[in-house]
Amino acid sequence: MTGPDRPFALERALTSRVTVVTGWTTRQVAEKRGLSQHTLRWYERIGLLDRVARTADGRRRYSDADLDWILLLSRLRATGMPVRDMLRYAGLVRSGAGEQERVALLEGHREHVRQALRQQQECLELLDHKIATYQSRVGAARSGTGQD
């Protein structure tokens, strides 16, 4: 029964409300943090990231806190921390406990980073020596041919 006094059924139908979704898309986060979108999804799948918020249509939206956490993960990975140690650290942070264990884990990794830096410094010194040797030879060759 429809008529001028009776509203259309559509007027009574429930409609979904549009909620404002803020945050960063997977593409934006990947660009900001220098990671691939695949890596971000993998980090979530293996548990390095908490479940990321989703829009109504299922698209991921990362918060500023997520970006900060991803930056830390990126730095730990860039310094050679194994994923299993990153997972252990993430679990400890999530639990809110285990601060002494977190300290021990990070101190152990810091020593690894320091050792890697020492090795890199040795490599840099070797490169500097080789460059100086070749520059000296090139300079001597020019002086001998009158090209100065």
RANORLIN-V826251 format. One record per pair of residues at least 4 apart in sequence whose ideal C-beta (glycine too) atoms are under 6 Angstrom apart, sorted by the first residue. I is the first residue (numbers start at 1). GAP is how many residues later the second one is. Records with the same first field share a line. If there is no record, write none. Layout:
I=GAP ; GAP
This chain:
1=5
2=4
7=4
21=34 ; 40
23=38 ; 39 ; 40
24=4 ; 5 ; 38
26=11 ; 14 ; 34
29=4 ; 11 ; 33
30=5 ; 6 ; 7 ; 10
33=37 ; 41
35=4 ; 5
43=5 ; 6
44=5 ; 8
48=25 ; 38 ; 42
52=8 ; 10
53=8
54=4
55=4 ; 6
62=4
76=5 ; 10
79=34
81=4 ; 5 ; 28
89=16
92=6 ; 9 ; 10
98=4
103=4
142=5 ; 6
